[in-house]
Amino acid sequence: LYLGAGCLTQLGQRVRAMEWTARALAADPEDSGVLYNVACSFSLMEETEKALGCLEKAVACGFGHKEWLEHDSDLNAVRGDSRFQALMKKLL
């Protein structure tokens, strides 16, 4: 579901992408991989607060791949946010 949401986001189908992200989160709301990928979709849709919330929860649920966070272009919209910077410091 989260991969489909990402594809729909890339295709500009925002409404359907939002539906698929909601379904992905409902299916497994504590899975760090789901949370990370949904955050990427939210970031691409410039839903900054939602993206950061999912990233924070992903890290709390065990996502620890700092390099992915640093280099994933899907997160460009949130990378300059102070919450993102604080999250990066947690992963040192």
C-alpha positions as CSV (number, residue, x, y, z in Angstrom):
1,L,0.0,0.0,0.0
2,Y,2.7,2.5,0.9
3,L,4.6,1.7,-2.4
4,G,1.4,2.3,-4.3
5,A,0.9,5.5,-2.4
6,G,4.3,6.6,-3.5
7,C,3.6,5.8,-7.1
8,L,0.3,7.7,-7.0
9,T,2.1,10.6,-5.5
10,Q,4.6,10.6,-8.3
11,L,1.8,10.5,-10.8
12,G,0.1,13.5,-9.3
13,Q,-2.9,11.6,-8.0
14,R,-3.0,13.2,-4.6
15,V,-6.4,12.2,-3.4
16,R,-5.8,8.5,-4.2
17,A,-2.3,8.7,-2.7
18,M,-3.7,10.1,0.5
19,E,-6.3,7.3,0.6
20,W,-3.5,4.7,0.1
21,T,-1.3,6.2,2.8
22,A,-4.2,6.1,5.2
23,R,-4.8,2.4,4.3
24,A,-1.1,1.6,4.8
25,L,-1.0,3.3,8.2
26,A,-4.2,1.5,9.3
27,A,-2.8,-1.9,8.2
28,D,0.4,-1.6,10.3
29,P,0.6,1.7,12.3
30,E,3.7,0.7,14.3
31,D,5.9,-0.7,11.4
32,S,8.9,1.6,11.0
33,G,9.2,0.8,7.3
34,V,5.6,1.7,6.6
35,L,5.9,4.9,8.6
36,Y,9.1,5.9,6.8
37,N,7.6,5.3,3.3
38,V,4.4,7.0,4.2
39,A,6.5,10.0,5.4
40,C,8.2,10.0,2.0
41,S,4.8,10.2,0.3
42,F,3.6,13.0,2.6
43,S,6.9,14.9,2.0
44,L,6.4,14.6,-1.8
45,M,2.9,16.0,-1.3
46,E,4.3,18.8,0.8
47,E,2.4,17.6,3.8
48,T,5.2,18.6,6.1
49,E,3.6,18.1,9.5
50,K,2.3,14.7,8.5
51,A,5.7,13.7,7.1
52,L,7.6,14.7,10.2
53,G,5.1,13.0,12.5
54,C,5.5,9.8,10.6
55,L,9.3,10.1,10.5
56,E,9.4,10.7,14.3
57,K,7.2,7.7,14.9
58,A,9.3,5.6,12.5
59,V,12.4,6.4,14.5
60,A,10.5,5.7,17.8
61,C,9.5,2.3,16.3
62,G,13.1,1.4,15.4
63,F,13.9,3.0,12.1
64,G,17.6,3.9,12.4
65,H,18.9,4.3,8.9
66,K,20.4,7.8,9.2
67,E,21.9,7.5,5.7
68,W,18.5,7.0,4.1
69,L,17.2,10.1,5.9
70,E,20.2,12.1,4.8
71,H,20.1,11.2,1.2
72,D,16.5,10.2,0.2
73,S,15.4,12.9,-2.2
74,D,11.7,12.2,-1.3
75,L,12.4,14.0,2.0
76,N,13.8,17.2,0.4
77,A,10.6,19.1,1.5
78,V,11.2,18.4,5.2
79,R,15.0,18.3,5.4
80,G,15.3,22.0,6.4
81,D,12.8,21.8,9.2
82,S,14.0,22.0,12.8
83,R,12.1,18.9,13.7
84,F,14.0,17.0,11.0
85,Q,17.3,18.3,12.3
86,A,16.4,17.3,15.8
87,L,15.5,13.8,14.6
88,M,18.8,13.5,12.8
89,K,20.7,14.4,16.1
90,K,18.9,11.5,17.8
91,L,20.4,9.1,15.2
92,L,24.0,10.1,15.9
